[in-house]
Amino acid sequence: MRRILIVLSALVVCAGASTVGLVASVPRAAAATDPVVAAAGDIACAPPGTRTASKCHQAATADLLAGADAVLPIGDEQYNCGQLDAFNQVYNPSWGRFNNVSHPAVGDNEYAGNGCSTPGAAGYYTYFGDRASPREPGCTIPCQGYYSYDVGAWHVVALNSECTQPGVGGCSATSPQTQWLKADLAAHPNTCTLAYFHRPYFSDKGGTVAKVKQLFTALYNGGADVLLVGHQHIYERFRLQNPSGQEASANGIRQFIVGTGGRSQSALAATPPTGQEERNSGTFGVLKLTLHPTSYDWQFDDEANASKPFSDSGTQACH
């Protein structure tokens, strides 16, 4: 121990730093060993995906993914309806550079979009392969699209909020997905749990989305800490809440809307919804979460040279 203290003292002297500065650097060094996940939804424009001032910034947000241990594309990865050729033309040269660490969730525009129809999100499931529905190897249509895995000390669950689409089986309390989710959470009693699906439960417009209530309720009852969603093309952070939208600082779930992956931006509701803590529109970027064993840090990173710079950061203990 004496030799260690001598070495540390020498480092302080050589660096010209105070002992306070040395102590402050220790947690930052330790945090670097914990995994980082990067997430956003509503990503790639329809071909040719040419960037304008307000649309098609998928290449810029992709540049923010470098170094992440896991990338979470939160639905509507490819507009307008997720055809395989569109994925190959626009998503693949941008976010597709990180497919080896990507764990996608499906969105509504993978199933159908303006002027086209792709039954069963075949383009999405074909492009991502077994990463899109790993519980069904080789599935391309119709697929469940929900699964789980671990990142560091965390259990992570990807869900399918397109409840009425073929292969999903609904999102009611008795649906196959909700029953699987309950069993999966019971089998993985990790201290920290992260979940993500495309459609928000708590909407920027106020209130909740009924079709995903049972998924949120199962996550809440199973002790989940964080929910990431997209669909609304904004960034919004909510307080810790229960399924009724009441503050629940001891055991609530914090929802982040991260529909900022590059496709376009939407206007915020005129009246902020109950429970929101921070929100922004007009800035493309990704949310990065550093997953510590019993807590997490969040940081919204905006694209390089953003016309409307924005950031949001904080830390929260798991329950």
VOKOL-670956 format. One record per residue (C-alpha): x, y negated, z. Coordinates in steps of 0.25 Angstrom, whole numbers, plus 2048, in hexadecimal, padded with zeros to 3 digits. Each point is the difference from the previous one (the first is absolute). Example, Ala and Ser with C-alpha at 12.3 -4.5 7.8 and 13.67 -1.06 7.14 Angstrom:
83181281F8067F27FE
***
This chain:
80080080080B7F68038078037F37F37FD7F97FE7F380780E7FC7FD7FD8027F17F37F88008077F580780B8007F67F57FF7F57FA7F480680D7F98018048037F27F27FC7FA8007F38097F28048057FA7FF80D7FC80D8087F27FB7FE8018017F180680E8017F48058097F77FA7F68068077F47FE80E8077F18027FD8027FB7F280A80B7FD7F880B8077F37FB7F88088037F380080F8027F08008017F98027F37F97F57F87F48027F87FC7F67F57F17FF7FC7F77F87F67F48037F77FA7FA7F480D8017F88028017F17F87F97F57FB8077F480A8017F48087F87FC8007FB80F8067F37FC8037F680B7F97F38028007F680B7F480780780080E7FB80880D7FD80B7FE80A80280F80280F7FF7FC8037F580B7F980880B80780D7FC80E7F98027FC7FE80F7FF81080180F80280080580780C7F280480680080F8057F28017FB7F77F87F67F18008027F87FC7F47F37FD8067F78037F47FD7F87F380E8037FC7FD7FF7F17F57F87F97F68007FA7FC80F80280D8078038038067F280C8087FF8067F87F57FD7F380880880680C80C8047F78007F27F97FE7F780C80180680E80B80A7FD80B7F57FC7FC7F880D7FB80880C80380D7F980F7FE8037FD80480E7F780C7FD80A80A8077FC7F980E7F27FC7FC7F38068077F47FA7F87F17FE8047F67FF7F57F77F47FD7F37FD7F98077FB7F380780E7FF7F28067FE7FA7F67F78027F17FB7FB7F67F77FF8057F280480E8027FE80C80880980B8067F880B80680680580D80C7F780080780A7F780B7F67FC8037FD80E80180E8058088047F380A7F480280380280E7FF81080080080780D8037F38077F27FB7FE7F980D80680B8098067F68098077FB8047F280D8037F87FE7FE7F17F37F98017FD7F57F67F07FF8007F88008098097FF80C7FF7FD80F80A7F580180280180F80C80580780A7FE80C80F80080380A7FB80A80A7F47FF80980080B7F980180D7F37FC7F97F48087FB7FB7FA7F37F38027F97FB7FD7F27F18007FE7F77FF7F47F67F48027F98037F27F68098087F68037F580A8047F580280E7FB8098098097FF7F780C7F38058077FC7F48068047F880D7F580380A80280680D7FE80E7FB8087FE7F380C8097FD8097F48007FB7FB80E80180E80680E8027FA8047F38067FB80380E80780D80080D7FA7FA8017F680B7FD80A80B80B8087FA80A7F48007FF7F980E80C7F77FC8017F48097FF7F77F37F78027F47FE7F87F37F58027F67FD7FA7F37F58007F57FB7F67F67F37FA8048007F780D7F880480C8007F18057FE7F77F58057F27FD7F17FD7FD7FC80480E7FA80D80680480E7FD7FF8097F47F680B80380680B7F780D8018077FB7FE80E80180F80480F8007FB8037F48087F880680C80880D7FF80D7F98007FC7F880C7FC80C80880D8077FB8087F58068057F97F38087F38018007FA7F27F78007F48057FA7F37F67FD7F57FF7F87F37F57FE7F67FE7F180480C7F97F98047F880C80980380D7F980080D80480580E7F580480A80180180F7FF80E8077F28047FE7F680B8037F68057F57F67F680580A7F47FD8027FD80E80E7FD80680680C80580E7FD80580280D8077FD80A7F57FB7F87F48058017F18067F57F97FC7FF7F28087F97F57FA7FC7F380C8007F67FA7FF7F280C7F77FC80780A7F78007F87F47F48017F77F97F38047FB7F880C7F27FD8067FB7F58087FE80180F7F28008067FC7F28047FE80580E80B8088067FA80E80580080380F80C80780580A7FA7F580D7FB8058077FC7F37FC7FF7F28057FB7F37FD7FF7F18097FC7F480C80880480580D7FA80880980980180D8097FE80380E80C8078077FE80880D80C8048087FC80D80780680180E7FD80C8087F67F98097FD7F37F98017F97F28057F27FA7F87FA7F48067F77F67F87FB7F480B7FD7F57FC7F77F48068017F280C7F87FD7FE7F27FC7F18018047F87F47FC7F980080E80A80680A7FA80780B80580A80B7FA80780C80780880A7FE80680E80180C8097F780980780180C8097F980D7FD7F5806809
***
